[in-house]
């Protein structure tokens, strides 16, 4: 069972989706389950987890609707205002949706200290009451803050998205590598090997460009806390789905069958409690 633990759907809106710049023309359109399913089948992927791309309640409802209508969408990571006064009530309502597995806030690029706001920490801590997970989306320069954030919440199940977006294009490993190793010391933090091609040279990357970063991540987290994610359709700005997936599958050729099965599906199934 192969699970793509990180992909997105959207109906493109130029104003809302301003982060999709003109140089990303290939993804300035709608991407829906009917676009993804043939790609997953062609790449021998059995299901996926749809992750929020917009910061509003409508996004969560949109993804839940798509998941309900498409069996291969095994789980949803939605958005909720984690500092809302009525957060507990909102989470209680959301808990009725079997495919809603967790939440994410686009914390990348936020001012220093964003993750450490007491109201935010309290809100993320509330997720535990309903067995919801939290995806950490940050840039590599926020890793130290992410450690200080996660260490305050030992009962929350965290997963780091996109290996924290290291400077792959510049082939810089430090201080990212040391910060990754420190974050991985926390047993409640997992890591998605996803979103790497968009941090490389979009037109000229090679699989060898990613090996030093994969070495660090696998050494730090081990195969029991790493999961595969495509970051489709964002990955399309730097190549096809098959090419991005091949970076990881080629790397995994040196691992045992059990380890490969964990990284490519079992870990996502366990982390998100997917009904498979």
C-alpha positions, 0 to 999 in steps of 0.5 A: 500500500503506497500512500502519497502523504502530501498533496493539494487540491484547489480551484485556482483563484488569482487573488487568493492564490497569489503565492502561485506566481507567473513563473509557476504558470504550469500550476495556475489552474484548477487541480482536482481529484479527477486530475490526480487519480490517473497520475497516482495509478500510473505511479502505483500509488494507492491513496493520498492525504490532501493538505490545506493550501488556503487559510480559511474554514471553507478550505477544510470543508472543500477538502472534506467534500472531495474526500467524501466523493473520492475513496482514494483521498484517504485523509485530510489535513485541514485548517482551523483558527488555532487561536480561536476562543471557541476552538474546542467546539470547532474541533468537536464538530470536526471530529465527526468527519472520519477522514479529517486527520489533522490541521496545518497553519502556513507558518513559513515566513511568519515573524520570529516567535509566531509558533511560540505565541501562548495562544497558538501553543494552547490551540495546538495542544487542544488537538490532542483531545480529538486525536488530531495531528499537526503539520509543521510548515516552516522554512529551514531558518525556523527549525530552532523555533520549531524545536522550542515549539514542539518540545512544549507539546510532547503529546501532540503528533507532529510531522515536519513538511518538506524537510523544512525546505533546505537551501538545495539550490545553493547546496547548503547543508548547515545549519539546516542539518544540525537543526534537523537532527535536534528536532528529530530527537523529539520522538513525537515529531515525524518528517515528510520527504516532500517538496524537495524539487521546488527547493532545487534548480527547477530546470536543472536538478539531478537526483544526486542533488538531494542525496546529502539532504536525504542522508541527514533526514534518514539518519536523524528520523530513521525509516520509522518516522519518515513518510513519502509525499509528492507535494503535487501539483506544486512539484510540477513547476520542477518536473513530473510526478514520476521524477519527483517520486523517483528521487526517493524510490531510487534512494530507498533501493539500499533499504530493506523491503520492510523499511521501504514499505514503512516510508512509502505507506505504512508510516503515513497510515499509522500517523494519520490513522488512515482507514486502510 
